[in-house]
Amino acid sequence: MNKTLGRPIRVLVAKVGLDGHDRGAKVIATSLRDAGMEVIYTGLRQTPEMVVNTALQEDVDAIGVSILSGAHMTVFPKIIAIMKEKQLTDVLLTGGGIIPDADIKKLQEIGVGGLFPPGTPMASIVTYITNWVTENRNF
């Protein structure tokens, strides 16, 4: 349980599109659980709409998208647009995968949070999510 919030942080881990490589997402999900977070894993082949709807239904603090297919410049903007449409503006959208630095900058300019490449220490991801949630969802 997060001491500042008085409850566990809830994170949705998602795989969007035809990207069938889910080992990294499962490793992240396990690491977040080990850190005391509640994790909902969507499984493979979700649409951006399905991800946002699940985030709403599960009342999550953060959405983490694992993407290795190269579709990050389509997937993240679509998720952000749906989140805004559904007024889900106080939830972190973060993720990781194979994303070039120039694209990371563009995605962050439209509202995507931290993006983590393969090899990022799990503790860095846990700390980032914990800090963001305690600063932005302290209710």
N, C-alpha and C positions, 0 to 999 in steps of 0.2 A: 504494500500500500504506500502511496506517495504521502509523505508526512505533511507537506504543505497543503495539498488538496483534501486530505482526510479520506481519500478513496483511491483505488487504483486508476491509473491512466488507461483509457480504452483506445486501442489502435486497430484499425482495419488494414490488413495487408492484402493487396490485390494484384492479380495478374490480368492485364487487359489485352484483348485481341488474340491473335493466333500464336503468340509467343508461348511455346510449350515448355520452356526451361524454368522449372519452379524450385530447383534446389536452393538457390540463393534466397528466395522468398521464405522457404521453410526454415532456413538457418536463421534469418532475421526474426521470423515469428517466434522461434524457440528462444532466441536470445532476449527478445523483449519480454517474453513470459518469465524467463529466468530472472529478469530484472524487476519482476513484480507487476508488470502491466497485464491487463486483460487484452487478449489478442483474438480477433476474428479474422480467419483466413478465408477468402472467397473461393479459392481454387482457380483453376485455369479458365481461360477464354471468356472473361467477363467483358461486358460493354461498359463504356464510361457511365451510361445511365444506370446500369446495374450497381456499379460501385457506389455512386452517389446515393442511390436509393437505400442500399445496405447501410451506408454511413448514417443516414437519417434514422432508419429503423433501429439501429444498434446504439444510437446516441454516442458516437465516438468523438474523441478529442483530436484524433489525427488519422489521416489516410496515408498509407505508404504504398506506393506503386513500384513494383519491380518490373523493369522493362529492358529486355535485351534484344528486341527485334529491330530497333532503329526507328520505331514509330513514335518516339517521344515527343516530336514537334507536332504531332497530331493528337496524341492521347492526352497529354497534360493540358493543353489549351481547351480541349473539349471538356475535360473534367472540371477545370476552373469555371468555364462558362455555365455548366450545369449547376455547379455549387452556387454561383451567383444567382442564377435563375431561381433556385430553390431556397435562397437566402441562408445558405450554409457558409456564412462568411467568417465564423469564429472557429473554424476547424482547420488544422494544419494539413496542407497537401505537401507531402514530401515523397522521396523515392530514391531509387538507385538503379544502376545498371550501366550499360555502355552508352554514355552521353558525352559528346565532345564539350570541352570547356566553353566554347563560343555559344553553344546551344544552352548550356546551363545558365549562362548570363541572361540570355533572352527569356528563358522560362522563369527565372527569378524576377525579371522585370514585369511579368504579367501576374505575379502573385504566388508562384510555386516556391515552397520553402527550400531548405537545404537538399541537395542532391548528392548522393554518395556513390562513388565508383567502386567496383570490385576491389577488395583488399582493405577497405576502410575498417578500422577497428570497431568492433561491436560497441565498446564503451563510448566511443564518440557519437554513435547514432543514438544510444540510450540517453546520453547527456543532452544531446540536441533536442530530442523530443521532450524530455522531462523539463528542460528549461523553457521551451516554447510554451508548453501546456501550462506550466505554473505561472507564467507571465501573462498568458492570454486567455486562459479558461479557469480562472480562480473563482469558481462559484459552486 
